Amino acid sequence: MSDSVKITVRPNGPLLVAGAIELSDVNGKQWDLAGKPAVALCRCGASANRPFCDGSHNRIGFQGADSPE
């Protein structure tokens, strides 16, 4: 298993994070991501399931900066 992590910025959507993922809150509590090779993290702030995406970006018409340029 590779220790690399790949993060893809989805157009006007979430951040897709794949690889050896450990996700924790500010207090160090970790989410159980066992068996999940990838997760979609909310970028718009409207998800009811933060930090994970629930598709709310579509409902609110989120427009994100999708390019590093």
N, C-alpha and C positions, 0 to 999 in steps of 0.2 A: 504494500500500500504506500502510495506517495504521500509525503507530508505537505505537498504544495496545495495552495488554495487559489481558486480562480474566482474573481468577482467580475460579473458582467452587468453593465448598466443597461437596463431595458428601456427602450424609447418610451418616455412618459409613463414609466412603470417602476417596478421594484428593482432592488439590487439582487441579482441571483448569485448566491455564494455556494461554491461547490468545492469539495475536498475534505481534508481533515479539519472539521469545524468544531470549535468549542465556543459557545456563546454564553456570556454571563452578564448579569446586571451590575450596577455600580457597587453593590454590596458583596459581589462574588458568587451569588446564587446562580447556578447553571441551569439552562434549559436542557431537557433530555432530548438529544437529537439522534439517539441510537437508531440505526437502520435508515437514516436519512442521508443520502449522498449529496443532497443540495437543499437549500432553503431560499425562500424569497423574502427579503427584508423590506419593510415599508420605507418608502422614500418621501411620500406625500404628507405623512402625519395624520391621515384620516382613518387609518385602519382601526377597527374595533379589536383587533387581535395583535396589536403591536407587541413586539417589534416585527412581527410577521405580516406580510401583505395579505389582505383579504379581497383585493380587487377594487377597493374604494377609489383608487386613482381614476378609474373609468367614470365613476359616478360624479366626481367633483371636477372632472376635466383638467386634472393635473398636467402641467407642462413643465418638464424638467430639462435642465441643460445636459444633453447627452453626449457631448463631445469635449475632449480635453483641450481643444483649440480655443 
